[in-house]
Amino acid sequence: MVAAPFLKWAGGKRQLLVHIEALLPERIDTYFEPFLGGAAVFFRLATGGRFRRAVLADANPELVNCYQAIRNDVDGVIAALGEFRNNRAQYYRVRRRDPAKLSPTARAARLIYLNRCGYNGLYRVNSSGQFNVPFGRYSRPLICDEGRLRAASAALQNAELRCDDFANTLKRVGRRDFVYLDPPYVPLSATSSFTAYAARDFGAAEQQRLADILRALGARRVPALLSNSDCGTTRELYRGFDRIDRVPARRAINSVGQRRGPVDELLVRSFDYPVVAASIVTNFNDGHGTGGPRRRAGRSMG
């Protein structure tokens, strides 16, 4: 089985992979992804052998522990998942457990179970960092996808996994590496904000700090690609970058079902580095910024 995400995660990138792959540099020594989430981009690039090693990080300790356990003890995680059922009483009993008192393997199984059986596949915590998503409405969710978990474990064997701030994760990045930045998006409305994936929200100050880091990476000629929502705030945050492309996406999670439709997202490059293949996307600077006329996202350098 090909490695692919084993967790449902808000803002997953499977639908944008074709656009992201077209904006990769030709060669990647170390792949850096400091907002790991569902890891769709990592698994796709790992399957294609696109990098020598990877440094993966996230601010969510439960998420990072889950990936570490899948890498280090996939058999144990699979065995633990076999004890769970799609049962409301068991769900709330498991949700109340303090993950800090569980083994890494049991913590990972708990997260996967809650993710598969919780409402809409959300990961959300309260101000105390406690998972608070209610029981879902699935009739027969696949709690343990053994083949997918084993494929993910194989892909993670050469990856360094860290629970850390994105700035710390990127301290060692160099020009032969590649950085993919997929932060919690700037919300398009009050009901579309899903930044509470860790005890501390990813707010305006963090968005500005991330934009500053992307500019610093560009000044150092480090290839990096960032995705975010297309709105007035992001247009201002990334104004002046050489390459900003608009791509279509479908909002997977919204409190109002009728609003789960097509929206635009932005892909911002740290600088206009050579890319693997041309991507048919609309350049953000065409009539919206300072970058001149419409152009393709890149040309094949192979």
C-alpha distance (Angstrom), angle and dihedral (degrees) to the residues before:
residue distance angle dihedral
M1 . . .
V2 3.81 . .
A3 3.82 115.0 .
A4 3.80 112.7 -103.3
P5 3.82 137.9 152.5
F6 3.81 114.2 -61.1
L7 3.82 94.7 -172.4
K8 3.78 129.8 66.1
W9 3.79 107.3 -125.7
A10 3.79 133.9 178.6
G11 3.80 109.5 -109.6
G12 3.81 95.3 18.8
K13 3.79 113.0 178.2
R14 3.81 104.4 -142.0
Q15 3.80 92.1 109.4
L16 3.83 92.3 51.0
L17 3.80 97.0 47.0
V18 3.79 94.5 102.1
H19 3.82 90.5 56.8
I20 3.80 94.7 41.9
E21 3.81 93.7 48.6
A22 3.79 89.6 53.4
L23 3.80 90.1 57.7
L24 3.79 97.8 53.0
P25 3.81 121.5 117.2
E26 3.80 115.5 -113.0
R27 3.79 95.7 -108.8
I28 3.81 130.2 27.7
D29 3.78 123.4 -169.8
T30 3.82 99.9 178.5
Y31 3.79 122.3 10.4
F32 3.81 114.4 -146.1
E33 3.81 123.1 -162.3
P34 3.84 113.0 168.6
F35 3.84 95.5 174.8
L36 3.79 99.0 53.2
G37 3.80 102.9 171.5
G38 3.80 110.5 149.5
A39 3.84 91.2 -11.7
A40 3.83 95.3 -136.1
V41 3.82 92.8 149.1
F42 3.81 93.5 46.4
F43 3.80 93.2 50.6
R44 3.82 92.5 47.8
L45 3.81 93.1 50.0
A46 3.81 92.8 42.9
T47 3.80 90.3 52.9
G48 3.80 89.9 52.1
G49 3.82 93.5 47.0
R50 3.80 90.7 -122.9
F51 3.82 97.6 151.8
R52 3.81 140.4 33.9
R53 3.80 97.1 -134.3
A54 3.79 139.3 -8.6
V55 3.79 138.1 -137.4
L56 3.80 110.3 -157.8
A57 3.79 125.3 -177.0
D58 3.77 144.3 163.8
A59 3.80 137.2 176.5
N60 3.81 91.2 -126.1
P61 3.83 108.3 91.6
E62 3.82 93.4 -164.1
L63 3.78 91.3 54.3
V64 3.80 94.0 47.7
N65 3.81 91.5 46.9
C66 3.81 89.0 51.9
Y67 3.80 92.7 55.5
Q68 3.79 91.1 45.0
A69 3.80 91.4 51.8
I70 3.81 92.0 48.0
R71 3.80 88.7 51.4
N72 3.81 96.1 44.2
D73 3.81 105.4 30.9
V74 3.78 112.2 13.7
D75 3.81 91.1 151.9
G76 3.80 90.7 57.4
V77 3.81 92.8 47.9
I78 3.82 91.4 49.9
A79 3.81 90.9 49.5
A80 3.81 92.2 49.1
L81 3.80 92.4 49.4
G82 3.79 89.2 56.1
E83 3.81 88.4 70.7
F84 3.81 94.2 61.6
R85 3.80 130.0 88.6
N86 3.78 133.8 -173.7
N87 3.78 91.7 -101.1
R88 3.80 126.3 139.3
A89 3.81 95.5 -142.3
Q90 3.80 92.8 48.0
Y91 3.79 91.2 45.6
Y92 3.80 93.8 57.2
R93 3.80 91.3 41.5
V94 3.81 90.4 54.4
R95 3.80 91.9 42.7
R96 3.82 90.4 57.1
R97 3.80 93.0 55.2
D98 3.78 115.5 108.6
P99 3.81 104.5 -121.4
A100 3.80 90.3 -155.2
K101 3.82 88.6 68.2
L102 3.82 93.8 53.0
S103 3.78 130.3 83.9
P104 3.83 116.0 -103.4
T105 3.81 89.8 -104.8
A106 3.82 93.4 49.8
R107 3.81 90.9 46.0
A108 3.80 90.4 53.7
A109 3.80 92.5 48.9
R110 3.81 89.9 49.1
L111 3.79 92.0 53.2
I112 3.81 93.9 47.7
Y113 3.81 91.6 47.9
L114 3.81 93.4 49.5
N115 3.79 89.9 45.2
R116 3.81 93.7 51.6
C117 3.81 96.5 43.5
G118 3.82 102.5 31.2
Y119 3.78 124.0 99.5
N120 3.81 112.5 -70.6
G121 3.81 92.4 -19.6
L122 3.80 91.2 -78.9
Y123 3.78 126.6 161.8
R124 3.78 108.6 -154.3
V125 3.77 133.2 153.7
N126 3.80 133.3 -168.6
S127 3.80 126.9 -125.6
S128 3.81 89.4 -79.7
G129 3.78 92.2 54.6
Q130 3.82 93.5 -108.7
F131 3.80 118.9 144.5
N132 3.81 107.1 -115.4
V133 3.82 108.6 171.6
P134 3.83 112.4 133.7
F135 3.79 125.9 -124.9
G136 3.80 113.1 -74.5
R137 3.78 134.0 -124.2
Y138 3.79 99.6 -119.4
S139 3.80 117.2 132.5
R140 3.82 98.3 -160.2
P141 3.82 112.1 6.1
L142 3.80 117.8 -179.5
I143 3.78 99.8 -117.7
C144 3.81 96.6 177.1
D145 3.81 117.6 32.9
E146 3.79 95.4 -178.1
G147 3.80 96.6 -177.2
R148 3.78 93.3 51.1
L149 3.79 92.8 46.3
R150 3.80 92.2 51.7
A151 3.80 91.9 47.8
A152 3.80 89.8 50.3
S153 3.80 90.8 49.3
A154 3.79 91.2 53.6
A155 3.82 91.7 49.8
L156 3.82 91.9 50.0
Q157 3.81 96.9 53.2
N158 3.81 94.9 96.7
A159 3.80 95.8 37.8
E160 3.80 127.2 105.8
L161 3.81 109.4 -139.9
R162 3.78 121.3 -157.8
C163 3.79 138.2 174.1
D164 3.77 99.3 -143.4
D165 3.78 148.2 119.4
F166 3.79 114.8 -79.3
A167 3.79 93.2 -118.5
N168 3.81 92.3 55.6
T169 3.80 91.0 46.7
L170 3.81 91.3 56.8
K171 3.81 98.8 48.7
R172 3.82 93.4 101.3
V173 3.80 99.4 42.2
G174 3.81 118.1 126.9
R175 3.79 140.9 -173.3
R176 3.81 94.3 -88.4
D177 3.79 91.5 54.3
F178 3.80 131.0 78.9
V179 3.80 129.2 -137.4
Y180 3.78 125.4 -157.1
L181 3.81 114.4 -167.2
D182 3.80 117.8 -164.6
P183 3.82 105.3 165.0
P184 3.79 126.6 173.5
Y185 3.77 100.5 -72.5
V186 3.78 126.5 -110.4
P187 3.84 99.8 -102.3
L188 3.80 118.9 -112.1
S189 3.81 89.8 -151.8
A190 3.80 141.0 -1.8
T191 3.82 91.4 -93.0
S192 3.80 95.1 49.5
S193 3.82 96.6 59.3
F194 3.82 112.7 115.9
T195 3.80 101.1 162.2
A196 3.81 96.5 122.4
Y197 3.80 95.2 94.1
A198 3.81 90.9 120.8
A199 3.79 135.1 28.8
R200 3.83 90.2 -90.5
D201 3.80 119.7 55.5
F202 3.79 120.9 -128.1
G203 3.79 99.2 -122.1
A204 3.79 139.5 164.0
A205 3.81 95.3 -66.0
E206 3.80 91.4 52.7
Q207 3.81 91.6 47.4
Q208 3.82 89.5 53.1
R209 3.80 92.0 47.3
L210 3.79 89.8 51.8
A211 3.81 92.3 50.0
D212 3.80 89.3 51.3
I213 3.80 90.7 51.9
L214 3.80 91.8 50.3
R215 3.81 88.8 53.0
A216 3.80 90.2 49.6
L217 3.81 90.7 51.0
G218 3.80 89.3 51.4
A219 3.80 91.6 50.6
R220 3.83 88.3 53.6
R221 3.85 90.5 46.9
V222 3.80 92.1 -118.8
P223 3.83 110.4 154.4
A224 3.80 109.5 -120.8
L225 3.77 135.7 159.4
L226 3.80 125.6 -160.0
S227 3.79 129.2 -168.5
N228 3.79 125.0 -159.3
S229 3.77 141.5 145.6
D230 3.79 120.4 -71.4
C231 3.78 106.5 -116.4
G232 3.78 140.7 119.4
T233 3.80 93.0 -86.8
T234 3.80 95.1 54.2
R235 3.81 92.9 42.7
E236 3.79 87.9 57.7
L237 3.82 94.9 42.1
Y238 3.81 92.5 54.4
R239 3.77 100.3 33.1
G240 3.82 111.1 138.1
F241 3.81 98.5 30.2
D242 3.80 112.4 133.4
R243 3.79 96.7 -130.1
I244 3.78 124.0 34.0
D245 3.79 116.7 155.7
R246 3.78 129.4 -169.5
V247 3.81 116.4 -141.0
P248 3.81 130.9 179.7
A249 3.79 120.1 -112.3
R250 3.77 138.5 166.8
R251 3.79 118.1 -120.7
A252 3.80 103.2 -126.1
I253 3.80 98.4 -169.9
N254 3.78 128.3 42.0
S255 3.78 131.7 140.3
V256 3.80 87.9 -124.8
G257 3.80 111.8 60.5
Q258 3.82 94.0 -153.4
R259 3.81 89.7 60.8
R260 3.79 94.6 59.9
G261 3.77 91.0 100.2
P262 3.81 139.1 114.7
V263 3.79 116.6 -46.6
D264 3.79 133.4 167.0
E265 3.78 124.0 -109.7
L266 3.79 130.5 -169.8
L267 3.79 128.2 -123.5
V268 3.81 110.7 -162.1
R269 3.80 123.2 -168.7
S270 3.81 120.4 -152.3
F271 3.81 87.8 -132.4
D272 3.79 136.8 -18.1
Y273 3.81 95.7 -79.2
P274 3.83 120.6 168.6
V275 3.80 112.0 -88.9
V276 3.79 134.3 -154.5
A277 3.79 99.7 -117.0
A278 3.79 142.2 -1.2
S279 3.78 116.4 -93.0
I280 3.77 122.2 -155.6
V281 3.77 100.7 -132.6
T282 3.78 134.8 128.7
N283 3.78 115.7 -99.4
F284 3.79 111.3 -124.4
N285 3.80 92.1 -141.1
D286 3.81 92.2 62.6
G287 3.76 98.8 108.1
H288 3.81 94.3 -28.3
G289 3.79 106.2 72.0
T290 3.79 143.7 7.3
G291 3.77 103.0 -78.5
G292 3.79 100.2 98.1
P293 3.79 129.9 -127.0
R294 3.78 128.9 2.8
R295 3.81 115.7 -78.2
R296 3.75 138.4 166.7
A297 3.77 119.6 -91.5
G298 3.78 92.3 -109.1
R299 3.77 148.7 -42.8
S300 3.79 130.2 -103.4
M301 3.79 109.9 -98.1
G302 3.81 94.9 -174.1
